[in-house]
Amino acid sequence: MPNIPVVTIDGPSGSGKGTIAQLVAKKLGWHYLDSGAIYRVLAQAAIKHDIDLADEQKLAMIAQHLDLVFSLDNDVLSVLLEGEDVSILIRSEKAGNAASKVAALPLVRAALLERQYDFRQAPGLVTDGRDMGTVVFPDAEHKIYLTASAEIRAERRYKQLKEKGIESNLSALIAEISERDVRDSQREVAPLRPATDALELDSSALSIDDVYTQIMVKCGDL
């Protein structure tokens, strides 16, 4: 691994890790990687090309040649798949559940690992996901594990989707998030869990500013 500093922010879906990671990246002037978006884009590519989400061989092949571009401009993250802006599309619960399924496949994870390494560029990288601090960047200078109750995370997701004009059901969101938590934490490859040296924060009763402040205090020596 290159000697380039990394801050990892891991946690379950809806914990706020993406928002916080972007704030930290902006403050530090570092690059940003939304690792979850990579899996969501892969799932979307599979759906687009009518590939079974259980077909590990074909998914791994697509992963190796995934035409993906991230662009963070004026605090807005744009995600392009094969030249098409899928930023809103991949944030649906359908896309999230599909991503959780393909992320459990060993060949898929191996194929996307090198792609994630490529984001580690000077002056530094802030990344969020589920295994950034445990598997992808275990040598990261600072590791955060951010969580919140399933109910709180579902409420946050419901508000986000509503703001984007996407129809959703709160009760269904709670059930889907709980189901995904179980699947992500019990998968054989890179299960969702905090790194042994991570700062663990429960954001259920914390504002974005509170979480951001605590993380920046931890990262104060960068």
C-alpha positions in Angstrom: 0.0 0.0 0.0 1.3 3.5 -0.8 2.2 5.8 2.2 -0.9 7.9 1.7 -3.2 8.6 4.7 -6.7 7.2 4.8 -9.7 7.8 7.1 -12.3 5.0 7.0 -15.9 5.5 8.1 -17.8 2.2 8.2 -21.3 1.3 9.4 -24.7 -0.1 8.4 -27.0 1.5 5.9 -28.5 4.8 6.9 -26.0 5.5 9.7 -25.0 8.8 8.1 -21.5 7.7 7.2 -21.7 9.0 3.6 -22.7 12.5 4.7 -20.0 12.6 7.4 -17.3 11.2 5.1 -18.0 13.9 2.5 -17.8 16.6 5.1 -14.5 15.2 6.4 -13.1 14.9 2.9 -14.0 18.5 2.1 -12.5 19.8 5.4 -9.2 17.9 4.8 -9.1 18.6 1.0 -8.8 14.9 0.4 -10.3 12.5 -2.2 -13.5 10.7 -1.4 -14.7 7.1 -2.0 -18.3 5.9 -1.5 -17.5 2.2 -1.6 -21.2 1.3 -1.3 -21.9 3.1 -4.5 -19.6 0.8 -6.3 -21.6 -2.2 -5.4 -24.9 -0.4 -6.1 -23.6 0.6 -9.5 -22.6 -3.0 -10.2 -26.0 -4.2 -9.2 -27.6 -1.6 -11.4 -25.4 -2.7 -14.3 -26.5 -6.3 -13.7 -30.1 -5.2 -13.7 -29.6 -3.1 -16.9 -28.0 -6.0 -18.7 -30.4 -8.6 -17.4 -27.9 -10.6 -15.4 -29.0 -12.8 -12.4 -27.8 -11.3 -9.1 -26.7 -14.8 -8.1 -24.5 -15.4 -11.1 -21.2 -14.8 -9.4 -19.0 -15.5 -12.5 -20.8 -13.0 -14.8 -21.0 -10.4 -12.0 -17.3 -10.6 -11.4 -16.6 -10.2 -15.1 -18.8 -7.1 -15.2 -17.0 -5.8 -12.1 -13.7 -6.0 -13.7 -14.7 -3.8 -16.6 -17.3 -1.6 -14.8 -17.6 1.8 -16.6 -17.9 3.9 -13.5 -17.1 7.6 -12.8 -17.5 9.5 -9.5 -17.7 13.3 -9.5 -17.9 15.4 -6.3 -18.7 18.9 -7.4 -20.1 21.7 -5.1 -20.8 19.1 -2.4 -22.9 17.0 -4.8 -21.8 13.5 -5.7 -22.6 12.4 -9.2 -22.3 8.7 -10.2 -22.0 7.8 -13.9 -22.6 4.3 -15.2 -21.6 3.8 -18.9 -22.0 7.6 -19.3 -25.5 7.7 -17.7 -26.1 9.6 -14.4 -27.5 7.0 -12.0 -26.9 9.0 -8.8 -30.6 8.9 -7.8 -31.4 5.5 -9.2 -28.8 3.7 -7.1 -30.1 5.3 -3.9 -33.4 3.4 -4.0 -34.0 0.6 -1.5 -34.2 -1.9 -4.4 -30.7 -0.9 -5.5 -29.5 -1.1 -1.9 -30.8 -4.6 -1.4 -29.4 -5.7 -4.7 -26.0 -4.3 -3.8 -26.1 -6.1 -0.5 -26.6 -9.4 -2.3 -23.8 -9.0 -4.9 -21.5 -7.7 -2.1 -21.7 -11.1 -0.4 -20.1 -12.8 -3.4 -16.4 -13.5 -3.0 -15.4 -13.2 -6.7 -17.3 -9.9 -6.9 -15.5 -8.4 -3.9 -12.1 -9.6 -5.2 -12.8 -8.0 -8.6 -13.7 -4.6 -7.0 -10.9 -4.6 -4.5 -8.3 -3.3 -6.9 -10.7 -0.6 -8.1 -11.1 0.7 -4.5 -7.3 0.7 -4.0 -7.0 3.0 -7.0 -8.8 5.8 -5.1 -5.9 6.0 -2.6 -4.2 9.1 -4.0 -2.3 12.1 -2.5 -2.9 14.0 -0.4 -5.2 11.5 1.2 -8.5 9.5 1.1 -11.7 9.5 3.1 -13.8 6.5 2.4 -17.1 5.1 3.7 -18.5 1.6 3.5 -18.8 -1.6 5.5 -15.3 -3.1 5.4 -13.1 -0.2 4.6 -11.3 -0.3 8.0 -11.3 -4.1 8.4 -10.5 -5.4 4.9 -9.8 -2.7 2.2 -7.6 -0.3 4.2 -6.7 -2.0 7.4 -3.6 0.2 7.7 -5.7 3.4 7.8 -4.6 6.1 10.2 -8.0 6.7 11.6 -11.0 4.3 11.6 -14.6 5.2 12.6 -17.5 2.9 13.0 -20.8 4.8 12.8 -24.1 3.2 13.7 -27.7 4.0 14.8 -30.9 2.1 15.6 -32.7 0.5 12.6 -35.7 2.7 13.4 -33.7 5.9 13.3 -31.9 4.9 10.1 -35.2 4.0 8.4 -36.6 7.4 9.4 -33.6 9.2 7.9 -33.8 7.2 4.7 -37.5 7.9 4.4 -36.9 11.6 4.6 -34.0 11.4 2.1 -36.1 9.5 -0.4 -39.1 11.8 0.1 -36.9 14.8 -0.6 -35.8 13.2 -3.9 -39.4 12.4 -4.9 -39.0 8.7 -4.4 -42.0 6.9 -2.9 -41.3 4.7 0.1 -43.0 3.1 3.2 -41.5 3.6 6.6 -42.5 0.2 8.0 -41.1 -1.5 4.9 -37.9 0.5 5.2 -37.4 -0.7 8.8 -37.9 -4.3 7.8 -35.5 -4.0 4.8 -32.8 -2.2 6.8 -33.0 -4.8 9.6 -32.9 -7.6 7.0 -29.8 -6.0 5.3 -28.1 -5.6 8.7 -28.4 -9.4 9.3 -27.2 -10.3 5.8 -24.3 -7.9 5.9 -23.2 -8.9 9.4 -23.5 -12.6 8.8 -22.0 -13.0 5.4 -18.9 -15.1 5.1 -16.8 -12.6 3.2 -15.9 -9.3 4.9 -18.8 -9.2 7.4 -20.0 -5.8 8.7 -18.3 -5.2 12.0 -16.1 -2.5 13.6 -12.3 -2.7 13.3 -10.7 -3.5 16.6 -9.0 -0.1 16.6 -12.0 1.9 15.4 -13.8 4.8 17.2 -17.4 3.5 17.6 -20.1 6.2 17.5 -23.8 5.7 17.9 -25.5 8.6 16.1 -29.1 7.8 17.1 -29.2 10.8 19.4 -26.5 12.9 17.7 -26.8 15.5 15.1 -24.5 15.5 12.0 -22.5 18.4 13.6 -22.0 16.4 16.8 -20.7 13.4 14.9 -18.5 15.5 12.6 -17.0 17.3 15.6 -16.1 14.1 17.4 -14.6 12.6 14.3 -12.5 15.7 13.5 -11.2 15.7 17.1 -10.0 12.1 16.5 -8.5 13.1 13.2 -6.9 16.2 14.7 -3.3 15.1 14.1 -3.8 14.7 10.3 
